[in-house]
Amino acid sequence: MAEIQIQKLGEKHRAIIDWLIANPQQSMAVLANEMDVSRSWLSIVMNSDVFREEYTKRRQEHNRELSRQLVERQLKVALKALDRLDVILDDDEVEDRLVLDTADRVAKNLGFSPSKGNAPQLLHEETTIERETAREVAPGVVERARERMRRVTTTSHGESAHALPAPDG
């Protein structure tokens, strides 16, 4: 927390936020030069609670919009690819191996095939679990992990409610 705090944001402060969002890789010296202010003044402004709060809010809004646009574009590309794949697969002269490989990849991408990732593997009826492993966790670790998952889920999806239930229910 800075010793000197600004009390409310003016147009210059909002212009600084706009510039920071548009130029995330630039240095504070470049920003100070662009805004025609001293680096010490800029430091006071940027370290003020009111500025940080507004910058964080605007940055999250910007990130949500970018994420939305990215998902829309990815969906558009995926749908185009599927349309072209339909045409190829409808061709009677296409090799059976291509059809099988395509079906396998689509199923895998949709989560219908086993993977060696972090996701739990499905158990079949004949599967038996030989032993159980007991693991101890330090107090508070699980709750901190749940809270981190809530924040990440809330931030990435823009929801105001917690995405995961509380540990007591």
C-alpha positions as CSV (number, residue, x, y, z in Angstrom):
1,M,0.0,0.0,0.0
2,A,1.4,3.4,-1.0
3,E,1.8,6.1,1.7
4,I,0.0,8.6,-0.6
5,Q,-3.3,7.4,-1.9
6,I,-5.5,9.0,-4.6
7,Q,-9.1,9.3,-3.5
8,K,-11.0,8.9,-6.8
9,L,-10.1,8.3,-10.4
10,G,-10.1,11.1,-13.0
11,E,-9.9,11.0,-16.8
12,K,-6.1,10.8,-16.8
13,H,-6.2,7.7,-14.5
14,R,-8.8,6.0,-16.8
15,A,-6.5,6.8,-19.8
16,I,-3.6,5.1,-18.0
17,I,-5.8,2.0,-17.4
18,D,-6.8,2.0,-21.1
19,W,-3.1,2.3,-22.1
20,L,-2.0,-0.5,-19.7
21,I,-4.7,-2.8,-21.1
22,A,-3.7,-2.0,-24.7
23,N,0.1,-2.2,-24.0
24,P,0.6,-4.9,-21.4
25,Q,4.3,-5.5,-22.3
26,Q,5.4,-1.9,-22.1
27,S,7.4,-0.5,-19.2
28,M,6.4,2.1,-16.7
29,A,9.0,4.5,-18.2
30,V,7.3,4.3,-21.6
31,L,3.9,4.8,-20.0
32,A,5.1,7.8,-18.1
33,N,6.6,9.3,-21.3
34,E,3.3,8.6,-23.2
35,M,1.2,10.2,-20.5
36,D,3.6,13.1,-20.0
37,V,3.9,12.5,-16.3
38,S,6.7,11.7,-13.9
39,R,7.5,8.1,-12.9
40,S,7.0,9.0,-9.2
41,W,3.5,10.4,-9.9
42,L,2.7,7.3,-11.9
43,S,4.0,5.0,-9.2
44,I,1.8,6.8,-6.6
45,V,-1.3,6.5,-8.9
46,M,-0.6,2.8,-9.8
47,N,0.0,1.8,-6.2
48,S,-3.2,3.4,-4.9
49,D,-6.0,1.1,-3.8
50,V,-8.7,2.8,-5.8
51,F,-6.6,2.6,-9.0
52,R,-5.7,-1.1,-8.4
53,E,-9.3,-2.0,-7.8
54,E,-10.5,-0.3,-11.0
55,Y,-7.6,-1.7,-13.1
56,T,-8.3,-5.2,-11.8
57,K,-12.0,-4.9,-12.6
58,R,-11.3,-3.6,-16.1
59,R,-8.6,-6.1,-16.8
60,Q,-10.9,-9.0,-15.8
61,E,-13.7,-7.6,-18.1
62,H,-11.1,-7.4,-20.9
63,N,-9.9,-11.0,-20.3
64,R,-13.5,-12.3,-20.2
65,E,-14.2,-10.6,-23.6
66,L,-11.1,-12.0,-25.1
67,S,-11.9,-15.5,-23.8
68,R,-15.4,-15.2,-25.3
69,Q,-14.1,-14.1,-28.7
70,L,-11.5,-16.9,-28.7
71,V,-14.1,-19.6,-27.8
72,E,-16.4,-18.3,-30.6
73,R,-13.6,-18.4,-33.2
74,Q,-12.5,-21.9,-32.0
75,L,-16.1,-23.1,-32.4
76,K,-16.4,-21.6,-35.8
77,V,-13.2,-23.3,-37.0
78,A,-14.3,-26.6,-35.4
79,L,-17.7,-26.5,-37.2
80,K,-16.0,-25.7,-40.5
81,A,-13.6,-28.6,-40.1
82,L,-16.5,-30.9,-39.2
83,D,-18.4,-29.8,-42.3
84,R,-15.4,-30.6,-44.5
85,L,-14.8,-33.9,-42.7
86,D,-18.5,-34.9,-43.4
87,V,-17.9,-34.4,-47.1
88,I,-14.7,-36.5,-47.0
89,L,-16.3,-39.3,-45.0
90,D,-19.4,-39.4,-47.2
91,D,-17.1,-40.3,-50.2
92,D,-17.4,-44.0,-50.8
93,E,-13.8,-44.1,-52.1
94,V,-12.3,-42.9,-48.8
95,E,-10.0,-45.4,-47.1
96,D,-11.5,-47.2,-44.1
97,R,-8.4,-46.4,-42.0
98,L,-9.0,-42.6,-42.4
99,V,-12.6,-43.1,-41.2
100,L,-11.5,-45.1,-38.2
101,D,-8.7,-42.7,-37.3
102,T,-11.0,-39.7,-37.6
103,A,-13.6,-41.4,-35.4
104,D,-11.0,-42.3,-32.8
105,R,-9.6,-38.7,-32.7
106,V,-13.1,-37.2,-32.4
107,A,-14.0,-39.6,-29.6
108,K,-10.8,-38.8,-27.8
109,N,-11.3,-35.0,-28.1
110,L,-14.8,-35.4,-26.8
111,G,-13.5,-37.4,-23.8
112,F,-14.8,-40.8,-24.8
113,S,-11.5,-42.6,-24.8
114,P,-9.0,-43.4,-22.1
115,S,-6.2,-41.0,-21.6
116,K,-3.1,-40.9,-19.4
117,G,-3.8,-37.4,-18.2
118,N,-4.9,-36.3,-14.7
119,A,-8.6,-37.3,-15.2
120,P,-9.7,-40.3,-13.2
121,Q,-10.0,-43.4,-15.3
122,L,-13.4,-45.2,-15.5
123,L,-13.6,-48.5,-13.8
124,H,-15.2,-51.5,-15.5
125,E,-17.3,-54.0,-13.7
126,E,-14.5,-56.6,-13.7
127,T,-12.0,-54.1,-12.3
128,T,-11.0,-54.7,-8.7
129,I,-9.0,-52.4,-6.6
130,E,-6.3,-54.3,-4.8
131,R,-5.4,-51.9,-2.1
132,E,-6.3,-48.5,-0.7
133,T,-3.7,-45.9,-0.1
134,A,-4.2,-43.6,2.9
135,R,-2.8,-40.1,2.4
136,E,-2.6,-37.4,5.0
137,V,-3.1,-33.7,4.2
138,A,-2.0,-30.8,6.3
139,P,-4.9,-28.9,7.9
140,G,-6.2,-26.2,5.6
141,V,-4.7,-27.5,2.4
142,V,-8.0,-28.9,1.1
143,E,-9.9,-25.8,1.8
144,R,-7.2,-23.6,0.2
145,A,-7.3,-25.8,-2.9
146,R,-11.1,-25.6,-3.0
147,E,-11.0,-21.8,-2.7
148,R,-8.4,-21.5,-5.5
149,M,-10.6,-23.7,-7.7
150,R,-13.6,-21.5,-6.9
151,R,-11.6,-18.3,-7.8
152,V,-10.2,-19.8,-11.0
153,T,-13.6,-21.1,-12.1
154,T,-15.3,-17.8,-11.2
155,T,-12.7,-15.7,-12.9
156,S,-12.6,-17.8,-16.1
157,H,-16.4,-18.1,-16.5
158,G,-17.4,-14.7,-15.1
159,E,-19.8,-16.2,-12.6
160,S,-20.6,-14.5,-9.3
161,A,-21.6,-17.6,-7.5
162,H,-19.1,-20.3,-6.3
163,A,-18.7,-23.0,-8.9
164,L,-18.0,-25.7,-6.4
165,P,-20.0,-26.6,-3.3
166,A,-18.7,-25.7,0.1
167,P,-17.0,-28.6,2.0
168,D,-19.9,-28.9,4.4
169,G,-22.5,-29.6,1.6
